[in-house]
């Protein structure tokens, strides 16, 4: 794969940030798991 090192680095960094993002108020993971929608009406309409 041409970009193998890039993808491996990207996945490694993503995995390092998962726990931080799960605890973030901005992501509101708990609310998401409880069914809270974070999309704006225009985003839902486009779906």
Contact map, one row per residue, 1 for C-alpha under 8 A:
11110000000000000000000000000000000000000000000
11110000000000000000000000000000000000000000000
11111110000000000000000000000000000000000000000
11111111000000000000000000000000000000000000000
00111111100000000000000000000000000000000000000
00111111110000000000000000000000000000000000000
00111111111000000000000000000000000000000000000
00011111111100000000000000000000000000000000000
00001111111110000000000000000000000000000000000
00000111111111000000000000000000000000000000000
00000011111111100000000000000000000000000000000
00000001111111110000000000000000000000000000000
00000000111111111000000000000000000000000000000
00000000011111111100000000000000000000000000000
00000000001111111100000000000000000000000000000
00000000000111111111000000000000000000000000000
00000000000011111111100000000000000000000000000
00000000000001111111110000000000000000000000000
00000000000000011111111000000000000000000000000
00000000000000011111111100000000000000000000000
00000000000000001111111100100000000000000000000
00000000000000000111111100111000000000000000000
00000000000000000011111110111000000000000000000
00000000000000000001111111111000000000000000000
00000000000000000000001111111000000000000000000
00000000000000000000000111110000000000000000000
00000000000000000000111111111000000000000000000
00000000000000000000011111111111000000000000000
00000000000000000000011110111111100000000000000
00000000000000000000000000011111110000000000000
00000000000000000000000000011111111100000000000
00000000000000000000000000011111111111000000000
00000000000000000000000000001111111100000000000
00000000000000000000000000000111111100000000000
00000000000000000000000000000011111110000000000
00000000000000000000000000000011111111000000000
00000000000000000000000000000001001111100000000
00000000000000000000000000000001000111110000000
00000000000000000000000000000000000011111011000
00000000000000000000000000000000000001111111000
00000000000000000000000000000000000000111111100
00000000000000000000000000000000000000011111110
00000000000000000000000000000000000000111111111
00000000000000000000000000000000000000111111111
00000000000000000000000000000000000000001111111
00000000000000000000000000000000000000000111111
00000000000000000000000000000000000000000011111
